[in-house]
């Protein structure tokens, strides 16, 4: 079957553990990773009779901030619900989650895949509690309730993805975003960020359109495995359709687990519908608009939250390129962590024009400056001293400038068109090539004159 006649349709459910001191509905520590099993528990997270949940205000605030960062509408009324199902990792027999009134809805996130712009719609962002962790050892299963009750935010997208590469870039940006906001480390290997893609295909055959059955993929703990699992599942569904022409029906959903040893997806169970969970409002937690300690902000306060939302990583990345003339590649590296981005800007400020921002960026990235031990001011002092020791000037400098111009024709053309940040980029390339030893004042005078 020719690829022109089919395309993947993929949506995502992403779970991210929030970085709070205590769990979602009790006072137990949420810092469970690496702790002795079943030592961070209480009657609430063990689901003992008579224990009452009290919502974590910080977790609600963090979910609202994430919703704003994803351009969602923040609900002015929200509530928690009971999601009923029986499984060993759920001591109560139900999970406290959100169903019809989530904290945030109808957002979108824009990102790039190999310079191509993509946009994904966000259906909802809601808050729930995590389950216990199960470890399978042969015929035995061990359960650690330390993770039970940890605040867990769930982001549900619309089925807007058509490739595994789009999904990988989306997940990488989402991880970068929550780290930037300081609400989670989102380490996939530690289970702090989990991705469950739902995959099926649109197939056009002899003028008719068919949709293959929906499959939800689980047990994925890395970006690399996300791509592998999705690519495998797409091929599996395509081959199955060729043989059976089986199509999607109401309730026709299955869950398949990714087996990294065999590199295949394995059938686990039929997927439940919302009705199977018998959702109903959590009777022990009043609606959030009526709880002072967990009250959602009103319209005015919500607007204030948006004003206080920090500049997001993609915005900082674009500003670094425009304002400082650094390359998109370097800007992306500098904005992987907010701490590094802030360090770079502090160093630029400390330099007061004595060093080009592009040169500072190259030093931070290529020399792997230990930002915990060397302050931005000390870095600048060291670099300025090094520049005073040796200066490349005259004909030697001119030769290097001409080499840089010949190797960066696009930046040269951009400068000719009036894009001033292109000049900063070219200066930075010369400084990088000379390892910071070029006479900066002479460079600034000569370079514009040598542009032909």
Secondary structure, DSSP 8 states (H G I E B T S, - for coil): --GGGEEEEEEEEEEEE---SB-SSSSSBS--TTS-TT-S--TTTTT-TT------HHHHHHHHHHHHHTT-EE-SS---EEEE---TT-TTSEEEE-SSS-SEEEEEEEEEETTEEEEEEEEEEEEEE---EEEEETTEEEEETTSTT-EEEEEEE-S-B-SHHHHHHHHHHHHHHHHHHTS----TTTTSEEEEEEEEEEEEETTEEEE--EEEEE---SHHHHHHHHHHHHHHHHHHHHHH-----TT-EEEEEEETTTTEEEEEEE---GGGGT-EE-TTS--GGG-STT----HHHHHHHHHHS---HHHHHHHHHHHH---HHHHHHHTSSHHHHHHHHHHHHHHTTSS-HHHHHHHHHHTT--TTTS-HHHHHHHHHHHHHH--B-HHHHHHHHHHHHHH-HHHHHHHHTT-HHHHHHHHHHHHHHTTT-B-HHHHHHHHHHH--
